[in-house]
C-alpha cells in the first residue's frame, strides 16, 4: 500500500514538507484508539532469535532508525509501533538552531537517494531531554546523537558535546558523537586525529563520572581513506569507545544515474541511499577486519532490502540502521528485514562484539 498509494503522493510534495506531513499524520493516527495495535500487527515482527546484546544493551532486534529522521525525539512512541529495535534521535546541539536555509532536502528517485544539507536543525538539548523524559514507551532503546552548534568554533566544540551529553544522559541509552556531517561548516575537521582524541576524551571523562556510564560511539564518514580509518580505530582504543557508526552521508556524487546538471543544481549536501551501499559495506568490512571483530559497529548506508541488511551484518555490523531506505520502501521494510534474518540467521548473523 505504501509504494502503490502513499509514496506517489508524498513524492509529489517537497521532500521536507512530505517529512513533516508523515510526522503529523503518524502522530494523529497514534491518538486514535486501536491504531497503535494495528500498526504493531502490520509492522512489528519480533522473534527471540533476533535479540542480541551489544555494548551492554539488550536489543530486541538489530534494525534501528538512524539519526536525522526524528531529530527532536518528537515521535519515539509512535516509531516504536513500527518494529524498530532502537531509535537514534538527533543530531542534538546544546542550543536550538534552525539549520540551513530551505530548500535543504532533495530526492534523486532514479538513484533511490537523498541529498540533504539540513544543518543540525533541532530544538536544543534541554527541550529534547524534557520530551524524552515524558515518553510513554520506556522499553524502546534510544540513542542520542550529539553535535555542536554552527556558531561554536571548533576550538570550543568539546564544550558543546559535553553540554549535550549532560542534558541527555538520563534519558538516552547510548550516545553517538557526530563529527562527520558535511552540513556544518568545518565540522569534519574534527575527524582529524588530534582534535578528535581531545574531544572524545573530554566527553568520555564526563561519562566516566556517572555511576552507570553510557556506551559512547563515534559516527564516521564514508569518505575516509584506509589510513584515516586506521586512525579511527586507534582513537577508538585510546578513548575507550564502545563502538562506531559506519557510515554517515557522503559528499561524493560518483556513479549516479540522475541527470548531472540536476544533481549539480542541488548544491552541497550529504548523499544517502542506494549509491552509498557498497562504500558503507566496504568501510564496515575494513573496520571489522582491522579490529579483529572486537569493536561493535552499527552499519548504515544504502539499506533498501533484506539482502542489503544481510550484507551489512555479514560484513561485520552488530546492528543496522535505516533512513533513506525507510523513505523509499516504507515501514514494511523493517519487518521484511527481521523476517529474513530469522529465516537465514546462521548466514546473516556475524555481528562484532554481540551475543544472541
N, C-alpha and C positions, 0 to 999 in steps of 0.2 A: 504494500500500500504506500509506503514512504516513497519508493523510487517511481511508482506509477502516478501518484497523485500529489503528495506533499512536496517532494523535491522540485518538480517543474514549477510549482507556484512560488516556492522560496527563491529559486534561481532566476525568477523574473524580477526580483527585488534587488536593490543594492545589498551587497553582502553583509554589511554591518547592520543594516535595518532588518534583514532577514534573521540575523542572530538574535537581535532584541525581540523580534516577534516570536521566535521559538521560545525564548525565556519567558515572555509574558504569558503565552498560551500554556506552557507546561506548568507554570505556577498557578494559573487559574484552574486548569484541569485537576491539579492535585487537591484543590479545595472541594471538588465535587465528591460526595460520598461514593465510595466504591471504585473510584478511578485509580488510586494508588494500587489497590489489589489487582485491578485489571492490568495495569502496566507490569506489575510483577509477574502475573500469569503469562503475559505475552513475551517478556524480555528477560526476566530474571532466572536464568538457568544456573543452578548450583549442584555440585556433586562433591562428596567428601574427598575424592581423589584430586580435585583441583586445589585444595588447600595447601598452602606452603608457608613456611616460616622464613622470613628474610630480614636481616639486620635486627633480629629480636622481636619483630612484629608478626602476628599471625594473620595472613591474608586469606580470605575465603576462596578467592580465585586470583589468577595473575593478571587480569585485564583491568587496567586503570584508565582514567580520563586524565589527559595531560593538562598541565598548567596552560592558561590562556583562554580556556573555554569559560570557566566560572571564576573570573579574576577576583571577584568580591565576595565569594562564598555566599552568594545570594540564592543558590539553588541546590545545595548539597542534599537536603532531604528528598527533593524530587528526583535528583540524579541517582540516588540510592535505589529507586524503584526499577531502574533500567539494567540492573545486574552487574554494575561495576564492582570490582573487588576493592577499589580505592579511588579516591578523587584528589587530585592535586590542585589547590587553589592558588591564585596569584597570576602573575608576579605582583607582590605587595611591597610597597615602599613605605617609609615611615610617615611621610606626609601625603595627603591626597594630591593627585595631579591629573589633569585632563588628558594627557597623552598628546600625540601628534595631531596636526590638523587633519580633518576629513576631506576627501575620502582617503582611507588608510587600510582598507581590506578589499582584496580583489580575487576573483576566481579565474582560473585557467582551466575551463572544462575539458578541453582537448587533452590536457595532461593530468586531469583529476588532481589539481594542485591549487594552492592558495598563495598569494603574496600578501604579507601584512607588514605594516610599519606602525603598529598601534602605539608603541612608546610607553609601555608600563602605565596605561590609564587605569587608575584604581582609586578606591575610596579612602585609602590610607590605613595603616596597620591597626589603629585604635578602633576604627569603625568595623573593620573586618573581624577583629578579635571579638568584639561585642556580639556580632552577628553569629559567629561560630559558637559562642557560649550559649546562645539561645536555641541552637538546632535541636530537633527532636530525636533524630537518629544518631545515637551515640556509638553504635556498632561499626558504622562505616569508617574505615581508616582514612584520615585526612592528612595530606602532605601540604606543607606551607612553602611555597616558592617565593623567595625574597630577593629584592634588588635595591638599588639606590635611586634616589630622586635625580631627575635630569639635571637640576642645577647644583647638585653636590659635586665638588671637584673630586677626581679620582683619589687625591691625597687624603681625603676625608671619607672615602667610601666605606671603610670598615665601620665607622660610627653609624652609618645608615643601616648596614646589615645587622649590627648588634641591636640597634633600636627596634628593627622589625622582629628580630629574634625574641627580644624581651617581651614585646607586645603579644606575640602569638604562642609563646612557649607552653602556656597552659591549655591551649585549645587545638593544637595540631599534634599529630603522632610522629612526624618526621619533618625535617627541613631540607630544602634544596637551595643552594646558593647559585643564583643565576648571574653569571658574568659573560654569558655567550650570546645574548640577544644582540642582533645587529641594529636595533632601532633606537638605542640610546647612545648619543654621541660619546665616543671614546670608551664605551663600556668594555669592549672586547680587549682593550689594552690591559685590563685587569687579569686576563688569562696568561699573561707573561709570568714567568716563574717567580721572580722576587715579589712583585706586588700581590700575587695570588697567595703565596705562602703567608705573607704578613696578614692579609685579610682573613684567611681561613683560621689562622692561629688565634686571632682576636675573637672570632665567633666561637671557636672551639673552647677557648679559655672561659668564656662566659657560659657556654654549655656545660662545662665540667663543674661549675659551681652549683649546679642543680642536683637535688637528691637523686632524681632519675633523669640523666642526660638524654636528650633526644638524638636519634640517628641523624647524622649530618652528611648530606650528599652534595655533589657538585654537578651542575649541568654544563655539558661541553658542546662546542660547535662541531659540525661535521667537516669544517674546512681546515682543521688542524692537520699538520704533517705528522708522519710517524715519529719524528724526533720530538715534536711537541706533545704527542700522545705519551711518549716515554716520560717526558717531564711531568705530565699529569699524574701518571702512576707513581712517580717518585714523590710528588706533592701529596698525593693521597696517603701514602705511607707515613710521610713526615708529619702530617697534620691529623692523622688517625681518622680519616674519613670512613664512614660506614659503607659508602658506595658511590656510584656515578650514574648520571642520567645521560644516555647517549642515543639520540643527539637532539640539539636544538635545530632551528631552521638554518638554511644555507643562503649565502649571498651569491652562489653560483647560478647561472642561467643556462648551463650547458645542456644540450640534447633535449630541448623542449620541442614539442610538436606545435605549440601555439605560434601564431604569426610573429616573427621577431620584432616588427615595428610596434605591434600592440604591446608586447612584453616590455619593450624599451619605454613606451609611453607611460607605463605604470610607475616608473621611477624606482627608487630604492626600497628595500624591504627584504624580509626573510621569506624564502620559498619553502613551502612544506607540501607534503603529499607524495604521490607515486614517484616523481623524479628523485626523491630523496631515499627511496627504499634501499637501493643497492649500496650506496655510500654509508648509510647508517648501519646496515648489517656488517659492512666491512670494518667499520670502527669498533663495533661490539666484538667481532671475532678477534680483532687485533688486541684489544684490551683484555679480553678473556684469556687469550693465549699468553700474553706477556705477563699477566698477573698469576699465571698457573691456576686460574679459576678461583682465586682466593678473594676477589673483590666483587661483591654483588653489583650487577648492572641492571638498571631499568632501561629497556630498549624502546626507542620511539623514533618514528620516521618512516612514512610510507606504508603503514599497515592498513591495507584496504580489504583484506581477506583472511580467512583462516590459514591459508598457506603462508601468507606474509607473516602472520604471528608465529607460526611454527618455525619459520626461517630464523626469526629473531631469537627464539628460545634455543634452537639448535646451535646458533652461533655463540651462545653463552649468556644470554639475558636471563635474569632471575624472574623478572616481571616485565610487562609491556604496557605501553600507554597509547591511546588513540587520541586523535584530534581531527585532522583533515579527513581521514577515512570515515570517521563517525559522521561528518557532514555529508560526504558523498554517498555513503552506503546506508546511513540511518541507524537507529538504535538496535535493530536486529543483528548488527554486526557483532555486538558483544556476546550474545548467546550463541551465534554461529561459531565464533572462535572457541568458546568454552565447550560447546558440544564436540567440536572436532578434537580438542585436546583430550577429552575423556576417551574418545574412540581411538586416538593414536598416542596416548600418553607415553608409552615407552620410547617412541621416536621423538616426540616433541619436547619431552621434559629433560632438558640438560642444563638446569639453571646453576649459576655460580653462587656459592655460598648459601644455598637454600636446602631445606629439608621438606619432605612431604609426610 
